[in-house]
Amino acid sequence: MNQASAYPVCQSCGLPFDEEHRHLVAPLPDGSDSTYCTYCFRDGAFLDPDATVEDMIEVGVPHLAAKVGEETARVELGRYLPTLDRWRSSAG
């Protein structure tokens, strides 16, 4: 996966906030934009606060696998997701 994106991405699942997905940026309680999508974050909190990076990889694999295959998807997500803010400081 290309970590350098022309668009910001959800800092939990990696969903790009391109023009097609811009409406999925989750708002913070004050109305400003968070760095997370509505699939991961709502009302100022993660929808699955106990999720691990491994859980998120498994959530993402079916979506990416449709383009690159399951094995490649798992490898790429395993490299990419730990670089995102939500997971950067966690061991998983």
C-alpha positions as a Markdown table, in Angstrom:
| # | Residue | x | y | z |
|---|---|---|---|---|
| 1 | Met | 0.0 | 0.0 | 0.0 |
| 2 | Asn | 1.2 | 3.5 | -0.7 |
| 3 | Gln | 1.6 | 5.3 | 2.6 |
| 4 | Ala | 1.9 | 8.6 | 0.9 |
| 5 | Ser | -1.6 | 9.5 | -0.2 |
| 6 | Ala | -2.9 | 12.5 | -2.1 |
| 7 | Tyr | -5.7 | 12.5 | 0.5 |
| 8 | Pro | -5.8 | 12.2 | 4.3 |
| 9 | Val | -6.8 | 8.8 | 5.5 |
| 10 | Cys | -8.7 | 7.4 | 8.5 |
| 11 | Gln | -6.1 | 7.0 | 11.2 |
| 12 | Ser | -7.7 | 3.8 | 12.4 |
| 13 | Cys | -8.6 | 1.8 | 9.2 |
| 14 | Gly | -6.8 | 3.6 | 6.4 |
| 15 | Leu | -10.0 | 4.6 | 4.5 |
| 16 | Pro | -8.9 | 7.4 | 2.1 |
| 17 | Phe | -10.9 | 10.6 | 2.5 |
| 18 | Asp | -11.0 | 11.2 | -1.2 |
| 19 | Glu | -13.9 | 13.0 | -2.9 |
| 20 | Glu | -16.0 | 9.8 | -2.8 |
| 21 | His | -15.4 | 9.2 | 0.9 |
| 22 | Arg | -15.0 | 12.7 | 2.3 |
| 23 | His | -18.5 | 12.5 | 3.8 |
| 24 | Leu | -17.3 | 9.7 | 6.0 |
| 25 | Val | -15.0 | 11.9 | 8.1 |
| 26 | Ala | -16.3 | 11.5 | 11.7 |
| 27 | Pro | -17.1 | 14.8 | 13.5 |
| 28 | Leu | -15.8 | 15.5 | 17.0 |
| 29 | Pro | -18.3 | 16.5 | 19.6 |
| 30 | Asp | -17.5 | 20.2 | 18.9 |
| 31 | Gly | -18.4 | 19.7 | 15.2 |
| 32 | Ser | -14.8 | 19.8 | 13.9 |
| 33 | Asp | -13.4 | 16.9 | 11.8 |
| 34 | Ser | -11.7 | 14.1 | 13.5 |
| 35 | Thr | -9.0 | 12.0 | 11.8 |
| 36 | Tyr | -11.2 | 9.0 | 11.8 |
| 37 | Cys | -14.1 | 7.7 | 9.7 |
| 38 | Thr | -17.6 | 7.0 | 10.8 |
| 39 | Tyr | -17.0 | 3.3 | 10.5 |
| 40 | Cys | -14.4 | 3.5 | 13.3 |
| 41 | Phe | -15.4 | 6.6 | 15.4 |
| 42 | Arg | -18.7 | 8.2 | 16.4 |
| 43 | Asp | -19.8 | 10.6 | 19.1 |
| 44 | Gly | -16.2 | 11.2 | 20.2 |
| 45 | Ala | -15.3 | 7.5 | 20.7 |
| 46 | Phe | -14.2 | 4.5 | 18.9 |
| 47 | Leu | -17.0 | 2.1 | 18.0 |
| 48 | Asp | -14.9 | -0.8 | 19.1 |
| 49 | Pro | -12.6 | 0.6 | 21.7 |
| 50 | Asp | -11.1 | -2.8 | 22.5 |
| 51 | Ala | -10.1 | -3.5 | 18.9 |
| 52 | Thr | -6.5 | -4.3 | 18.2 |
| 53 | Val | -4.5 | -3.6 | 15.1 |
| 54 | Glu | -4.8 | -7.3 | 14.3 |
| 55 | Asp | -8.6 | -7.0 | 14.5 |
| 56 | Met | -8.5 | -4.1 | 12.1 |
| 57 | Ile | -6.4 | -6.0 | 9.7 |
| 58 | Glu | -9.0 | -8.7 | 9.6 |
| 59 | Val | -11.7 | -6.2 | 9.0 |
| 60 | Gly | -9.8 | -4.7 | 6.1 |
| 61 | Val | -8.6 | -7.9 | 4.4 |
| 62 | Pro | -11.9 | -8.7 | 2.6 |
| 63 | His | -12.1 | -5.1 | 1.2 |
| 64 | Leu | -8.6 | -5.0 | -0.1 |
| 65 | Ala | -8.5 | -8.7 | -1.1 |
| 66 | Ala | -11.1 | -7.9 | -3.8 |
| 67 | Lys | -8.3 | -5.9 | -5.6 |
| 68 | Val | -5.1 | -7.7 | -4.7 |
| 69 | Gly | -5.9 | -11.1 | -3.2 |
| 70 | Glu | -6.3 | -12.2 | 0.4 |
| 71 | Glu | -2.6 | -13.0 | 1.1 |
| 72 | Thr | -1.3 | -9.7 | -0.4 |
| 73 | Ala | -4.1 | -7.8 | 1.4 |
| 74 | Arg | -3.1 | -9.3 | 4.8 |
| 75 | Val | 0.6 | -8.5 | 4.2 |
| 76 | Glu | 0.0 | -5.0 | 3.0 |
| 77 | Leu | -2.4 | -4.1 | 5.8 |
| 78 | Gly | -0.1 | -5.7 | 8.4 |
| 79 | Arg | 2.6 | -3.2 | 7.2 |
| 80 | Tyr | 0.4 | -0.2 | 6.7 |
| 81 | Leu | -2.1 | -0.1 | 9.6 |
| 82 | Pro | 0.5 | -0.1 | 12.4 |
| 83 | Thr | 1.8 | 3.2 | 11.0 |
| 84 | Leu | -1.6 | 5.0 | 11.6 |
| 85 | Asp | -2.1 | 7.1 | 14.7 |
| 86 | Arg | -4.5 | 4.8 | 16.5 |
| 87 | Trp | -2.1 | 1.9 | 16.3 |
| 88 | Arg | 1.4 | 3.5 | 16.3 |
| 89 | Ser | 1.9 | 3.4 | 20.0 |
| 90 | Ser | 0.2 | 0.0 | 20.6 |
| 91 | Ala | 1.8 | -3.4 | 20.4 |
| 92 | Gly | -1.5 | -4.7 | 18.9 |
